[in-house]
Amino acid sequence: MNANVISGRQVRRFYDVAEAAELLRLSEPTLYRAIRAGEFPAIRVRGRLVIPARAIDDMETSALANGLVDARTYALRPAG
């Protein structure tokens, strides 16, 4: 399942590239290029790419608190 239930509503954990591109108002090819260049966080599973909803949420929170956010800093963060 691609969602958790929090307070009675489902919360997405992952987006496919088309969903993330639409959410961010980017074209799919633009988002694919950013992922391939290591400029946007994604997970590859057997050739399929998914974007963690948490990465998008974290970028949004940071942008609201600090202004401009460079997605590359989220793509390059070490695991942990």
Summary of the structure (lengths in Angstrom):
residues: 80
radius of gyration: 12.9
end to end distance: 23.3
largest distance: 37.9
contacts: 175
relative contact order: 0.17
helix: 45%
strand: 24%
